[in-house]
């Protein structure tokens, strides 16, 4: 493990299931816009296979950007966020902190899909937290707070700023 965000491979397999669950819930937002693009769905399937030990971390690390490129097939911000949730889930094979990225993008996708519902994002975050098993919650608690470790997804950058950062901070505050 090169950084606390990386986690052990066993830990990454544990949090991969939750990341895939978060991304899969919003996958229809992407698939309605790009029904012929299976990259986001494939990323979630592969994340689950990684979690079961059927795929290696090395192989998935090489493929982790495929789903992210699917975001270009989306036609709305909600569809883009849903594709990025799948990409973040796929990134868990590389660094466990991407599980929080998957959750944040999923919550953002829900928020963008329901602009007239000011509670949509909060409801999704609470659903994500309710779906955490004790072992996944315990594993996620070992991640550094957003912005403290600069060598990974939770360092300064896209996940640490704006709405995504707010969502990750909310999730981490509930975990502590």
Buried (B, 14 or more C-beta within 10 A) or exposed (E): EEBBBBBEBEBBBBBBBBBBBBBBBBBEBBBBBBEEBEBBBBBBBBBBBBBEEEBEBEEBBEBBEBBBEBBEBBEBBBBBBBBBBBBBBBBBBBBBBBBBBBBBBBBBBBBBBBEEEEEBBBBBBBBBBEBBEEEBBEBBEBBBEBBEBEEBBBBEEEBBEEBBBBBBBBBBEEBE
